[in-house]
């Protein structure tokens, strides 16, 4: 009984394998801050980005667009197909560690020419065999277990990469939607400016007809009108391109791209970005960004692949067994059934490979070094993106407030310029300058509001958009 237990334990060890040829993995050390303290204390919003961060903008159209892009986006469908591929590769790697049971059979019918022999029959005879073959490669060096762990890490990298693409696509969708709303507002402002300049030109034209103003004033008014009109086609073109880009991102059909418009209900003035920046940003960014998690899992897989390459230095030991039944039926000689079995083992290993194995190890090590650099670069980029998004959000808010104040001042300046012109204290050029300045500031204010919205989206994207790697378990075979 004791011998049987030892045999079972030994077989379990052989089945499980080990990974002692793989270098011990340690996350690359980087000098990162423990926490970032916000410079302003008035931003007391939520300290944790929600999973569905787009709902914090309280826009039903944006929510519908995000749901549509998650269902139909081509990039997401492509990365989902790739995930299925690596999952299948992992399942294959896992199954390759287990014994293989197969069935084999053979049957034949033959006849011997025994014309000159009285011992052999002239009738044909039958030969048949059927049996099962069990084969198994002993994983003494942990090659297959190491390959399985590398495949598992590759699957996890694909899972995290899918979430990184999802985060990027949803962020781009929100920013394109905000851009369309901003262009709508710019088009509305421009059309209103054109209408106002047309009214002014009509008045100046009447004054010119009565010789109340000179031809210079008339031409100045006309030039300002045409200059404002020239802004409209560019804005309309930008809007059409933004809508087409969003339609493609949503995965819509060519017919829908050409014929359907992007429905919107709100204006950019009604959208208020949520307080996305927490008071303290802990440096758990390594655990929050799916792209960083994907880079680390790829690094882990490369580390295991070094062990797989090293295992080529050692021989491969395979076991096989055969159990079957054969039937021989030769007339007048023998008629019966045979039971047969066979056990065997094979060993193969390198003696002189002229550097093939060492080159494989060097290749795996070089790939590991490459992915280590990629991981560090991903971490650096992540902290840069968070820092830049915080700065953009802060300064866009300040610029927006400055432009709001400037808009109020210029509206008053335009009112006074009209009064001075009507009273004859100044020329019409002052009115034109005041109108032009107000128009430019109004467009700049829309841009500032768009930048503020985009900054909030970029910050959600930079901190992982509510994504958390502990939402996922290791893949199962």
C-alpha positions in Angstrom: 0.0 0.0 0.0 2.9 2.3 0.8 4.5 1.6 -2.5 1.3 2.4 -4.3 1.0 5.7 -2.5 4.5 6.6 -3.4 3.9 5.7 -7.0 0.8 7.9 -7.1 2.6 10.8 -5.5 5.5 10.4 -8.0 3.1 10.3 -10.9 1.4 13.5 -9.6 4.8 15.2 -9.5 5.5 14.2 -13.0 2.1 15.4 -14.1 2.3 18.8 -12.5 5.9 19.5 -13.5 7.8 22.5 -12.2 9.2 25.8 -13.4 12.7 25.7 -11.8 14.3 26.7 -15.1 12.4 29.9 -15.3 14.1 33.0 -13.7 12.3 34.4 -10.6 10.0 37.2 -11.8 10.1 40.5 -10.1 8.2 43.6 -11.3 10.7 46.1 -12.7 11.6 48.7 -10.1 10.7 52.3 -10.9 11.0 55.4 -8.8 7.4 56.5 -8.6 5.6 58.9 -6.1 3.6 57.3 -3.4 0.8 59.8 -4.0 -0.1 62.9 -5.8 -1.7 65.7 -3.7 -4.0 68.0 -5.6 -2.9 71.7 -5.6 -6.5 72.8 -5.2 -8.8 71.8 -2.5 -12.1 73.0 -3.9 -12.4 69.9 -6.1 -14.2 67.6 -3.7 -15.7 65.3 -6.2 -15.7 61.6 -6.3 -12.3 60.1 -5.4 -12.8 56.9 -7.4 -13.5 56.8 -11.1 -16.6 54.8 -11.8 -16.6 51.9 -14.2 -19.2 53.7 -16.5 -17.5 57.0 -16.2 -19.4 58.4 -19.2 -22.6 58.4 -17.2 -21.2 61.1 -15.0 -21.8 63.6 -17.8 -25.6 63.0 -17.5 -26.2 62.9 -21.2 -28.5 60.2 -22.5 -27.2 60.6 -26.1 -23.6 60.0 -25.0 -24.7 56.9 -23.0 -26.4 55.5 -26.1 -23.4 56.2 -28.3 -21.1 54.5 -25.8 -23.4 51.4 -25.7 -23.4 51.3 -29.5 -19.7 51.6 -29.8 -19.2 48.8 -27.3 -21.4 46.5 -29.3 -20.4 47.3 -32.8 -16.9 48.9 -32.9 -14.6 47.2 -35.4 -11.5 47.4 -33.3 -13.2 45.9 -30.3 -14.6 43.0 -32.5 -11.1 42.5 -33.9 -9.4 42.4 -30.4 -12.2 40.0 -29.2 -11.3 37.6 -32.1 -7.6 37.8 -31.1 -8.6 37.0 -27.5 -10.4 33.9 -28.7 -7.2 32.8 -30.5 -4.9 33.1 -27.5 -7.5 31.4 -25.3 -7.6 28.5 -27.7 -3.8 28.4 -27.7 -3.8 28.3 -23.9 -6.3 25.5 -23.9 -4.1 23.6 -26.3 -1.1 24.2 -24.1 -2.9 23.0 -21.0 -4.2 19.9 -22.7 -0.7 19.1 -24.1 0.5 18.4 -20.6 -2.0 15.5 -20.1 -1.6 11.9 -21.4 -2.9 11.2 -24.9 -5.1 8.1 -25.4 -5.7 7.0 -29.0 -7.1 4.0 -30.7 -5.5 2.1 -33.5 -6.7 -0.8 -35.6 -5.7 -2.8 -38.7 -7.4 -5.4 -40.8 -6.3 -7.4 -43.8 -7.3 -10.4 -45.9 -4.7 -12.5 -47.7 -4.2 -15.8 -49.5 -1.1 -18.0 -49.7 -0.3 -19.9 -52.9 0.2 -23.5 -51.5 -0.3 -25.5 -54.7 2.8 -27.5 -54.0 2.2 -27.9 -50.2 -0.2 -30.1 -48.4 0.1 -28.0 -45.2 -1.4 -24.8 -46.5 -4.9 -24.1 -47.5 -5.8 -22.4 -50.7 -8.6 -20.4 -49.0 -7.9 -16.7 -48.0 -7.3 -15.8 -44.4 -8.1 -12.8 -42.2 -5.9 -10.7 -39.9 -7.3 -8.0 -37.6 -6.0 -6.0 -34.6 -7.6 -3.2 -32.5 -6.1 -1.6 -29.4 -5.6 1.5 -27.4 -2.3 3.5 -27.3 -1.5 5.7 -24.2 1.4 8.1 -24.6 2.8 10.7 -22.2 5.8 13.0 -22.1 7.3 13.2 -18.6 7.7 16.8 -17.6 10.7 16.3 -15.5 12.2 19.7 -16.3 9.0 21.7 -16.2 9.0 22.5 -19.9 5.3 22.0 -20.4 4.2 23.5 -17.1 6.4 26.6 -18.0 4.9 26.8 -21.5 1.4 26.5 -19.9 2.2 29.4 -17.5 3.5 31.5 -20.4 0.3 30.8 -22.4 -1.8 31.8 -19.4 0.1 35.1 -19.0 -0.4 35.7 -22.8 -4.2 35.2 -22.3 -4.3 37.7 -19.5 -2.3 40.1 -21.6 -4.9 39.8 -24.3 -7.7 40.3 -21.8 -6.1 43.5 -20.5 -5.4 44.7 -24.0 -9.1 44.3 -24.8 -9.9 46.5 -21.9 -7.3 49.0 -23.0 -8.8 49.2 -26.5 -12.3 49.5 -24.9 -11.2 52.4 -22.8 -9.5 54.1 -25.7 -12.6 53.6 -28.0 -15.1 54.9 -25.4 -12.9 58.0 -24.7 -12.6 58.7 -28.4 -16.3 58.4 -28.8 -17.0 60.9 -26.0 -14.5 63.4 -27.4 -15.9 63.1 -30.9 -19.4 63.7 -29.6 -18.2 66.8 -27.6 -16.4 68.0 -30.7 -19.7 67.8 -32.7 -21.5 69.7 -30.0 -18.8 72.4 -30.1 -19.0 72.7 -33.9 -22.8 73.0 -33.6 -22.3 75.9 -31.3 -19.6 77.5 -33.5 -21.9 77.2 -36.5 -24.7 78.8 -34.6 -22.5 81.6 -33.4 -21.2 82.1 -37.0 -24.7 82.2 -38.5 -25.8 84.7 -35.9 -22.8 86.8 -36.7 -23.5 86.6 -40.4 -27.1 87.6 -39.7 -26.0 90.6 -37.6 -23.5 91.7 -40.3 -26.1 91.4 -43.0 -28.3 93.8 -41.0 -25.4 96.1 -40.5 -24.5 96.1 -44.1 -28.1 96.9 -45.1 -28.1 99.9 -42.8 -24.7 101.1 -44.1 -25.9 100.5 -47.7 -28.9 102.8 -47.1 -26.7 105.4 -45.5 -24.3 105.2 -48.5 -27.2 105.6 -50.9 -28.2 108.8 -49.1 -24.5 109.8 -49.0 -24.4 109.7 -45.3 -21.3 107.5 -45.3 -18.4 107.1 -47.7 -17.7 104.2 -50.0 -14.9 103.1 -47.7 -17.3 102.4 -44.9 -19.5 100.5 -47.2 -16.7 98.3 -48.5 -15.4 97.7 -45.0 -18.9 96.5 -43.9 -19.1 94.3 -47.0 -15.7 92.8 -46.4 -16.4 92.0 -42.8 -19.6 90.3 -43.9 -17.9 88.1 -46.5 -15.0 87.3 -44.1 -17.6 86.0 -41.6 -19.4 84.1 -44.3 -16.1 82.4 -45.3 -15.9 80.8 -41.8 -19.1 78.9 -42.2 -18.1 76.3 -44.9 -15.0 75.2 -43.0 -17.1 74.7 -39.8 -19.7 72.7 -41.7 -17.0 70.6 -43.3 -15.4 69.9 -39.9 -18.8 68.9 -38.5 -19.5 66.5 -41.4 -16.1 64.9 -41.0 -16.5 64.6 -37.2 -19.9 62.9 -37.7 -18.5 60.5 -40.3 -15.6 59.6 -38.0 -18.0 58.9 -35.2 -20.2 56.8 -37.4 -17.2 54.7 -38.4 -16.2 54.4 -34.8 -19.7 53.2 -33.9 -19.4 50.4 -36.5 -22.3 51.6 -38.6 -22.9 50.4 -42.1 -21.8 52.4 -45.2 -25.4 53.3 -45.9 -25.8 54.6 -42.3 -22.5 56.5 -42.6 -23.7 58.3 -45.7 -27.4 58.9 -44.8 -27.7 59.0 -41.0 -26.9 61.9 -38.8 -25.6 61.8 -35.2 -28.5 62.6 -33.0 -27.9 65.0 -30.2 -30.1 66.7 -27.7 -27.8 68.8 -25.5 -25.5 71.7 -26.3 -21.9 72.1 -25.2 -23.0 74.9 -22.9 -25.3 72.5 -20.9 -22.6 69.8 -20.4 -20.7 70.2 -17.2 -17.6 67.9 -16.8 -17.7 65.9 -13.6 -15.1 66.5 -10.9 -12.9 63.7 -12.2 -9.8 64.6 -10.4 -9.6 63.3 -6.8 -7.9 65.3 -4.1 -5.3 62.6 -3.8 -4.1 60.3 -6.6 -2.4 57.3 -5.1 0.3 55.7 -7.2 -1.7 52.6 -7.7 -1.6 53.5 -11.4 0.3 50.3 -12.0 -2.8 48.4 -10.8 -5.4 50.6 -12.6 -4.2 50.9 -16.2 -5.2 48.0 -18.4 -2.4 48.8 -20.9 0.2 48.6 -18.0 -1.3 45.3 -16.9 -1.1 43.9 -20.4 2.5 45.0 -20.7 3.4 43.3 -17.4 1.6 40.0 -18.4 3.5 40.0 -21.7 6.7 40.5 -19.6 5.7 37.6 -17.4 5.1 35.4 -20.4 8.5 36.3 -21.9 10.1 35.4 -18.5 8.4 31.9 -18.6 9.6 31.5 -22.2 13.2 31.7 -21.1 12.5 28.6 -19.0 10.9 26.9 -22.0 14.0 27.7 -24.1 16.4 26.4 -21.3 14.4 23.1 -21.2 15.8 22.3 -24.6 19.2 21.6 -22.9 17.6 18.5 -21.3 16.4 15.2 -22.9 12.7 14.5 -23.6 11.4 11.3 -22.0 8.2 9.8 -23.3 6.2 6.8 -22.1 3.9 4.7 -24.2 1.7 1.6 -23.6 -0.3 -0.6 -25.9 -3.2 -2.8 -25.0 -5.2 -4.6 -27.7 -6.9 -7.7 -29.2 -5.8 -9.4 -32.4 -7.6 -12.2 -34.4 -5.9 -14.5 -36.8 -8.1 -16.8 -38.9 -6.2 -19.0 -41.4 -8.1 -22.0 -42.7 -6.9 -25.4 -41.5 -4.0 -23.8 -39.5 -5.3 -21.7 -36.6 -8.4 -20.0 -35.5 -8.3 -17.8 -32.4 -8.0 -14.5 -30.6 -4.8 -13.0 -29.0 -4.6 -10.4 -26.2 -1.5 -8.3 -26.4 0.1 -5.5 -24.4 3.3 -3.5 -24.6 5.1 -0.9 -22.4 7.8 1.3 -23.7 9.8 4.5 -23.1 11.9 6.7 -25.3 14.6 9.3 -24.6 15.9 11.9 -26.9 18.1 14.8 -26.2 20.8 17.1 -27.7 24.5 16.2 -27.8 25.9 18.6 -30.3 23.4 21.1 -31.7 26.0 23.7 -32.7 24.5 26.5 -30.6 20.9 26.1 -31.5 19.7 25.7 -27.9 21.9 28.5 -26.6 20.7 30.8 -29.4 17.1 30.0 -28.5 17.8 31.0 -24.8 19.5 34.2 -26.0 16.5 35.0 -28.2 14.1 34.4 -25.3 16.2 36.5 -23.0 16.5 39.4 -25.5 12.7 39.3 -26.0 12.3 39.5 -22.2 14.6 42.5 -22.1 12.6 44.2 -24.9 9.3 43.7 -23.1 10.9 45.0 -19.8 11.8 48.2 -21.6 8.2 48.4 -23.1 6.7 47.9 -19.6 8.8 50.7 -18.2 7.9 53.0 -21.1 4.2 52.2 -20.5 4.5 53.2 -16.8 6.3 56.4 -17.7 3.7 57.3 -20.4 0.9 56.6 -17.9 2.2 59.0 -15.3 2.9 61.6 -18.0 -0.7 61.3 -19.3 -2.2 61.7 -15.8 0.0 64.7 -15.2 -0.8 66.3 -18.5 -4.6 65.6 -18.1 -4.6 67.2 -14.7 -2.7 70.3 -16.0 -5.0 70.5 -19.0 -8.1 70.3 -16.9 -6.9 73.0 -14.5 -5.7 75.5 -17.1 -8.7 75.0 -19.4 -11.0 75.9 -16.5 -8.9 79.1 -15.8 -8.9 80.0 -19.5 -12.7 79.4 -19.8 -13.3 81.8 -16.9 -11.0 84.4 -18.4 -12.8 84.2 -21.7 -16.2 84.4 -20.0 -15.1 87.7 -18.5 -13.7 88.9 -21.8 -16.9 88.1 -23.6 -18.9 90.2 -21.1 -16.4 93.1 -21.6 -16.5 92.9 -25.4 -20.3 92.8 -25.5 -20.3 96.0 -23.5 -17.7 97.4 -25.8 -19.8 96.6 -28.9 -22.8 98.3 -27.3 -20.8 101.5 -26.6 -19.2 101.4 -30.1 -22.7 101.3 -31.7 -23.8 104.2 -29.5 -20.8 106.3 -30.4 -21.2 105.5 -34.1 -24.9 106.4 -34.0 -24.1 109.7 -32.2 -21.4 110.5 -34.7 -18.5 110.4 -32.2 -16.6 107.6 -34.0 -16.4 105.9 -37.4 -17.9 102.6 -38.3 -14.5 100.9 -38.1 -14.8 100.8 -34.3 -18.1 98.9 -34.6 -16.5 96.4 -37.0 -13.5 95.9 -34.7 -15.8 95.3 -31.7 -17.9 92.8 -33.7 -14.8 91.0 -34.9 -13.3 90.8 -31.4 -16.5 89.5 -29.9 -16.9 86.9 -32.6 -13.4 85.6 -32.1 -13.7 85.4 -28.3 -17.0 83.6 -28.6 -15.4 80.9 -30.8 -12.4 80.8 -28.4 -14.8 80.3 -25.4 -16.4 77.3 -27.2 -12.9 75.8 -27.7 -12.1 76.3 -24.0 -15.3 74.5 -23.0 -14.4 71.7 -25.4 -10.9 71.5 -24.0 -12.3 71.3 -20.5 -14.6 68.4 -21.4 -11.8 66.6 -23.3 -9.4 67.1 -20.4 -11.9 65.3 -18.1 -12.2 62.4 -20.5 -8.4 62.2 -20.9 -8.1 62.1 -17.1 -10.6 59.2 -16.8 -8.7 57.4 -19.6 -5.3 58.1 -18.0 -6.3 56.7 -14.6 -7.9 53.7 -16.1 -11.5 54.8 -16.4 -12.6 52.9 -13.4 -11.0 49.7 -14.7 -9.5 47.4 -12.1 -7.4 44.4 -12.8 -8.8 42.4 -9.9 -12.1 42.2 -11.8 -10.6 39.3 -13.8 -9.6 35.9 -12.8 -7.0 33.7 -14.4 -8.3 32.0 -17.5 -9.6 28.4 -17.1 -8.9 25.6 -19.4 
